[in-house]
Amino acid sequence: MSVVADRLAKLNNIEELDADVEKFLHSVDRHLASQMRKAASRVAEIKCLKEGVAYQIQTGGKRIRAALCVTSCELFGGSYLRALGFAAAIEHLQNFTLIHDDIADGDLERRSQEATWVRYGIAHAINIGDVFVPLSSMAILETTYAPEMKLKLMQIVSRFGLEVAEGQSLDINLRQNNAPTVEEYMECTQKKTGAFLAMATVGGGIIGGASSKDLRHLKDFAMLAGTAFQIKDDLLDLIGGKGRNLGSDILEGKRTLFAVYAAQQAAELERRRLLRILNKPRNANTPNELEWVRDLYRRTGAIDYAENMAARLIEQATQYVSKFPESEAKYRLIKLSKYLSMRLH
């Protein structure tokens, strides 16, 4: 057994893994804080704009993408601190997508606080979200990276950013699909969530000096780990732990993996009832209907199926990481991937 495998064998305790990774994520957050505040200070003192940008930044986040970025850089001998500029750029883009997602989904809360659109209105929130796009570009352009590297990183952001937008469109279209397949769900999720994680790992790898082959491994790792991350995120929406309205995905009619599998396994009458509930306007469902859907997911084995799928995806993802030389960064990258599918909140 390798040193990494031996250490990972000791991390089967979910609470221990959760606490260990959370400690690292808090460290990343502290290092990013000054860069994020500096970005907010550049925005002009215009009513709702500067305050709105600062409000979105202070809601924080788990910094998972930033953590993957700096760890991928360290994996190839790069400096944690050297990768922070690009990590900040990714977090700016994350804020952009979160604000727009909350508007599109009608979510009232984000991380146990009012969603930005609720606090400032939809028109202002769209504009606040848009500000994070140039802030992201500025974060890259103002680093000390060589011009060639800056260009590569901008290309990475453009390439994977387009995939994220494509995934979001697939997600929206899937909500109108009354016979969704697991394959359609997987394509949507790999683009929407996996590509965003790939932006972080591939970008970090470029900064660290990874070869083209290594960058492909980082991309494949992130695509699989990102899908597992989304499955876990959807589960937390069902049981609580996301810091927003419980059962939001049901209210929004999202075709999560639970919904897809349950619709395939349920008896015809129950399948029709599930689709009727999912197809209702967001505020039309009753608490009893939400509980019925959650119970259906349990009875059809959809929750177990999804959890097993997430575990398999992480196992496949770590196979790509196993190709890298033994190091603390390699160990941390595997820990982060396990955390994505096992986290408690």
C-alpha positions as CSV (number, residue, x, y, z in Angstrom):
1,M,0.0,0.0,0.0
2,S,1.4,3.5,-0.9
3,V,1.9,6.2,1.7
4,V,-1.1,8.1,0.3
5,A,-3.4,5.0,0.3
6,D,-2.3,4.2,3.9
7,R,-3.1,7.7,5.1
8,L,-6.5,7.8,3.2
9,A,-7.5,4.5,4.8
10,K,-7.5,6.4,8.1
11,L,-10.0,9.0,6.7
12,N,-13.1,6.8,6.5
13,N,-14.6,8.7,9.4
14,I,-16.8,11.3,7.7
15,E,-16.7,13.8,10.6
16,E,-12.9,13.6,10.8
17,L,-12.6,14.1,7.0
18,D,-15.1,16.9,7.1
19,A,-13.2,18.7,9.9
20,D,-9.8,18.2,8.3
21,V,-10.8,19.6,4.9
22,E,-12.8,22.4,6.4
23,K,-9.7,23.5,8.2
24,F,-7.8,23.7,4.9
25,L,-10.7,25.5,3.2
26,H,-10.7,28.2,6.0
27,S,-7.0,28.7,5.4
28,V,-7.6,29.2,1.7
29,D,-10.4,31.7,2.5
30,R,-8.1,33.7,4.8
31,H,-5.5,34.0,2.1
32,L,-8.1,35.1,-0.5
33,A,-9.8,37.6,1.8
34,S,-7.5,40.5,1.1
35,Q,-7.7,40.0,-2.7
36,M,-11.4,39.8,-2.7
37,R,-11.7,42.9,-0.6
38,K,-9.3,44.7,-2.9
39,A,-11.5,43.8,-5.8
40,A,-14.6,45.2,-4.1
41,S,-12.8,48.5,-3.4
42,R,-12.2,49.1,-7.1
43,V,-16.0,49.4,-7.8
44,A,-17.3,52.9,-8.0
45,E,-19.4,54.3,-5.2
46,I,-22.7,53.9,-7.1
47,K,-25.9,53.2,-5.2
48,C,-26.4,49.4,-4.7
49,L,-23.4,48.5,-6.9
50,K,-20.4,48.8,-4.6
51,E,-22.4,47.7,-1.6
52,G,-23.9,44.8,-3.5
53,V,-20.5,43.5,-4.7
54,A,-19.2,43.7,-1.1
55,Y,-22.3,42.0,0.2
56,Q,-21.9,39.1,-2.2
57,I,-18.2,38.7,-1.4
58,Q,-18.8,38.8,2.4
59,T,-21.3,35.9,2.1
60,G,-18.1,33.9,1.6
61,G,-18.3,30.3,0.4
62,K,-16.6,27.0,0.8
63,R,-13.7,28.0,-1.5
64,I,-13.6,24.5,-2.9
65,R,-12.6,25.7,-6.4
66,A,-9.9,27.9,-5.0
67,A,-8.6,25.0,-2.9
68,L,-8.5,22.7,-5.9
69,C,-6.6,25.4,-7.8
70,V,-3.8,26.0,-5.3
71,T,-3.5,22.2,-4.6
72,S,-3.2,21.4,-8.3
73,C,-0.4,24.1,-8.5
74,E,1.4,22.6,-5.6
75,L,1.1,19.1,-7.1
76,F,3.7,20.0,-9.6
77,G,6.0,22.0,-7.3
78,G,4.4,25.4,-7.7
79,S,3.7,27.8,-4.8
80,Y,0.4,27.9,-3.0
81,L,0.7,31.7,-2.9
82,R,1.5,32.0,-6.6
83,A,-1.8,30.4,-7.5
84,L,-3.9,32.7,-5.4
85,G,-4.4,35.3,-8.2
86,F,-6.0,32.7,-10.4
87,A,-7.9,31.2,-7.5
88,A,-9.4,34.7,-6.8
89,A,-10.4,35.0,-10.5
90,I,-12.3,31.7,-10.2
91,E,-14.1,32.8,-7.0
92,H,-15.2,36.0,-8.8
93,L,-16.7,33.9,-11.6
94,Q,-18.3,31.7,-8.9
95,N,-20.0,34.8,-7.5
96,F,-21.2,35.8,-11.0
97,T,-22.8,32.4,-11.5
98,L,-24.3,32.2,-8.0
99,I,-26.1,35.5,-8.3
100,H,-27.5,34.6,-11.7
101,D,-28.5,31.1,-10.6
102,D,-30.4,32.4,-7.6
103,I,-32.4,34.7,-9.9
104,A,-33.1,32.0,-12.4
105,D,-34.1,29.5,-9.7
106,G,-36.0,31.9,-7.5
107,D,-34.0,31.0,-4.4
108,L,-34.5,33.5,-1.6
109,E,-31.4,32.6,0.4
110,R,-27.8,31.9,-0.2
111,R,-25.6,30.6,2.7
112,S,-28.3,31.4,5.3
113,Q,-28.5,35.0,4.1
114,E,-30.8,36.9,1.7
115,A,-29.9,36.2,-1.9
116,T,-28.4,39.3,-3.5
117,W,-31.4,39.7,-5.8
118,V,-33.8,39.7,-2.8
119,R,-31.7,42.4,-1.1
120,Y,-31.1,44.7,-4.1
121,G,-33.8,43.7,-6.6
122,I,-33.4,41.7,-9.8
123,A,-32.2,44.5,-12.0
124,H,-29.4,45.5,-9.6
125,A,-28.5,41.9,-8.9
126,I,-28.0,41.1,-12.6
127,N,-25.6,44.1,-12.8
128,I,-23.8,43.2,-9.6
129,G,-23.3,39.7,-10.9
130,D,-21.9,41.1,-14.2
131,V,-19.3,43.1,-12.3
132,F,-17.6,39.9,-11.2
133,V,-16.7,39.0,-14.8
134,P,-14.3,41.9,-15.4
135,L,-13.1,41.5,-11.8
136,S,-12.1,38.0,-12.7
137,S,-10.2,39.1,-15.8
138,M,-8.4,41.8,-13.8
139,A,-7.4,39.3,-11.2
140,I,-5.5,37.3,-13.8
141,L,-4.1,40.3,-15.7
142,E,-2.7,41.9,-12.6
143,T,-0.7,38.8,-11.5
144,T,3.0,38.5,-12.0
145,Y,2.6,35.6,-14.3
146,A,4.4,35.7,-17.7
147,P,2.2,37.1,-20.5
148,E,2.1,33.7,-22.2
149,M,0.7,32.1,-19.0
150,K,-1.9,34.9,-18.6
151,L,-3.0,34.1,-22.1
152,K,-3.3,30.4,-21.4
153,L,-5.3,31.1,-18.2
154,M,-7.7,33.4,-20.0
155,Q,-8.1,30.7,-22.6
156,I,-8.9,28.2,-19.9
157,V,-11.5,30.5,-18.4
158,S,-13.1,31.0,-21.8
159,R,-13.1,27.4,-22.7
160,F,-14.5,26.0,-19.5
161,G,-16.7,29.0,-18.9
162,L,-18.5,28.3,-22.1
163,E,-19.1,24.7,-21.0
164,V,-20.5,25.9,-17.7
165,A,-23.0,28.1,-19.6
166,E,-23.9,25.2,-21.9
167,G,-24.5,23.0,-18.9
168,Q,-26.8,25.6,-17.3
169,S,-28.8,25.7,-20.5
170,L,-29.1,21.9,-20.5
171,D,-30.2,22.1,-16.9
172,I,-33.0,24.6,-17.8
173,N,-34.1,22.5,-20.8
174,L,-34.1,19.3,-18.7
175,R,-36.8,20.8,-16.5
176,Q,-39.2,20.6,-19.4
177,N,-38.3,16.9,-20.1
178,N,-40.8,14.4,-18.7
179,A,-38.7,11.4,-19.6
180,P,-35.1,12.4,-18.7
181,T,-32.3,9.8,-18.8
182,V,-29.3,9.3,-16.5
183,E,-27.1,10.0,-19.5
184,E,-28.8,13.4,-20.1
185,Y,-28.4,14.3,-16.4
186,M,-24.7,13.3,-16.5
187,E,-24.0,15.4,-19.6
188,C,-25.7,18.4,-18.0
189,T,-23.8,18.0,-14.7
190,Q,-20.4,17.4,-16.1
191,K,-20.7,20.7,-18.1
192,K,-22.4,22.7,-15.4
193,T,-20.3,21.6,-12.4
194,G,-17.5,19.5,-13.7
195,A,-16.2,22.1,-16.1
196,F,-16.0,24.7,-13.4
197,L,-13.9,22.4,-11.2
198,A,-11.7,21.6,-14.3
199,M,-11.1,25.4,-14.8
200,A,-9.7,25.4,-11.3
201,T,-7.5,22.2,-11.5
202,V,-6.2,22.8,-15.1
203,G,-5.5,26.5,-14.3
204,G,-3.6,25.5,-11.1
205,G,-1.7,22.9,-13.0
206,I,-0.7,25.4,-15.7
207,I,0.7,27.7,-13.0
208,G,2.5,24.8,-11.4
209,G,4.1,23.8,-14.6
210,A,2.2,20.6,-15.4
211,S,2.7,18.8,-18.7
212,S,-0.1,18.5,-21.3
213,K,-0.7,14.9,-20.2
214,D,-0.9,15.9,-16.6
215,L,-3.4,18.7,-17.5
216,R,-5.6,16.1,-19.2
217,H,-5.5,14.0,-16.0
218,L,-6.5,17.0,-14.0
219,K,-9.4,17.8,-16.3
220,D,-10.7,14.2,-16.3
221,F,-10.4,14.1,-12.5
222,A,-12.4,17.4,-12.1
223,M,-15.1,16.3,-14.5
224,L,-15.8,13.2,-12.5
225,A,-15.4,14.8,-9.1
226,G,-17.5,17.7,-10.1
227,T,-20.4,15.4,-11.0
228,A,-20.1,13.7,-7.6
229,F,-20.1,17.1,-6.0
230,Q,-23.3,18.1,-7.7
231,I,-25.0,14.8,-6.7
232,K,-24.0,15.5,-3.1
233,D,-25.2,19.1,-3.4
234,D,-28.6,17.8,-4.6
235,L,-28.8,15.4,-1.6
236,L,-28.1,18.2,0.8
237,D,-30.9,20.2,-0.7
238,L,-33.2,17.3,0.2
239,I,-32.0,16.8,3.8
240,G,-30.8,20.3,4.7
241,G,-27.3,21.7,5.0
242,K,-27.1,24.1,2.0
243,G,-28.0,27.3,3.9
244,R,-31.1,27.9,1.8
245,N,-34.7,26.8,1.5
246,L,-35.1,23.0,2.0
247,G,-36.3,21.2,-1.1
248,S,-35.6,24.0,-3.4
249,D,-34.7,21.6,-6.3
250,I,-38.2,20.1,-6.1
251,L,-39.8,23.5,-6.1
252,E,-37.8,24.5,-9.1
253,G,-38.7,21.3,-10.9
254,K,-35.1,20.2,-11.3
255,R,-34.4,16.8,-12.9
256,T,-31.9,15.8,-10.3
257,L,-30.5,12.3,-10.4
258,F,-33.0,11.4,-7.7
259,A,-35.9,12.6,-9.9
260,V,-34.6,10.8,-13.0
261,Y,-34.1,7.5,-11.2
262,A,-37.3,7.7,-9.2
263,A,-39.3,8.4,-12.4
264,Q,-37.8,5.3,-14.0
265,Q,-38.5,3.1,-11.1
266,A,-41.8,4.2,-9.8
267,A,-45.2,2.8,-10.7
268,E,-47.0,4.7,-13.5
269,L,-49.4,6.6,-11.2
270,E,-46.6,7.7,-8.9
271,R,-44.4,8.7,-11.8
272,R,-47.2,10.9,-13.1
273,R,-47.7,12.4,-9.7
274,L,-44.0,13.1,-9.4
275,L,-43.9,14.9,-12.7
276,R,-47.1,16.9,-11.9
277,I,-45.4,18.2,-8.7
278,L,-42.1,18.9,-10.5
279,N,-43.9,20.8,-13.3
280,K,-45.9,23.0,-10.9
281,P,-44.9,26.7,-10.5
282,R,-42.4,27.2,-7.7
283,N,-44.8,28.4,-5.1
284,A,-47.7,26.1,-5.9
285,N,-46.4,23.0,-4.1
286,T,-47.5,22.2,-0.5
287,P,-45.2,20.9,2.3
288,N,-47.1,17.5,2.0
289,E,-46.2,17.3,-1.6
290,L,-42.5,18.0,-0.9
291,E,-42.5,15.3,1.8
292,W,-44.2,12.9,-0.6
293,V,-41.5,13.4,-3.2
294,R,-38.7,12.9,-0.6
295,D,-40.4,9.7,0.5
296,L,-40.7,8.5,-3.1
297,Y,-37.0,9.1,-3.6
298,R,-36.3,6.9,-0.5
299,R,-38.8,4.2,-1.5
300,T,-37.6,3.8,-5.1
301,G,-34.0,3.6,-3.9
302,A,-33.1,6.8,-5.7
303,I,-31.1,8.2,-2.8
304,D,-29.1,5.1,-2.4
305,Y,-28.5,4.9,-6.2
306,A,-27.3,8.5,-6.3
307,E,-25.0,8.1,-3.3
308,N,-23.5,5.0,-4.8
309,M,-23.1,6.8,-8.1
310,A,-21.2,9.6,-6.4
311,A,-18.9,7.2,-4.6
312,R,-18.1,5.4,-7.9
313,L,-17.4,8.7,-9.6
314,I,-15.0,9.7,-6.9
315,E,-13.3,6.3,-7.1
316,Q,-12.8,6.8,-10.8
317,A,-11.6,10.4,-10.3
318,T,-8.9,9.4,-7.8
319,Q,-7.5,6.9,-10.4
320,Y,-6.3,10.0,-12.4
321,V,-4.7,11.5,-9.3
322,S,-3.0,8.2,-8.5
323,K,-0.9,8.7,-11.6
324,F,1.0,11.6,-10.0
325,P,4.1,11.2,-7.7
326,E,3.5,10.8,-4.0
327,S,3.3,14.2,-2.2
328,E,1.3,16.1,0.4
329,A,-0.5,17.9,-2.4
330,K,-1.6,14.6,-4.0
331,Y,-2.9,13.4,-0.6
332,R,-4.8,16.7,-0.2
333,L,-6.3,16.5,-3.7
334,I,-7.7,13.0,-3.0
335,K,-9.0,14.2,0.4
336,L,-10.7,17.1,-1.3
337,S,-12.3,14.7,-3.8
338,K,-13.6,12.4,-1.0
339,Y,-15.0,15.5,0.7
340,L,-16.9,16.5,-2.3
341,S,-19.1,13.4,-2.1
342,M,-19.1,12.9,1.7
343,R,-19.4,16.5,3.1
344,L,-22.0,17.2,5.8
345,H,-23.0,20.7,4.6
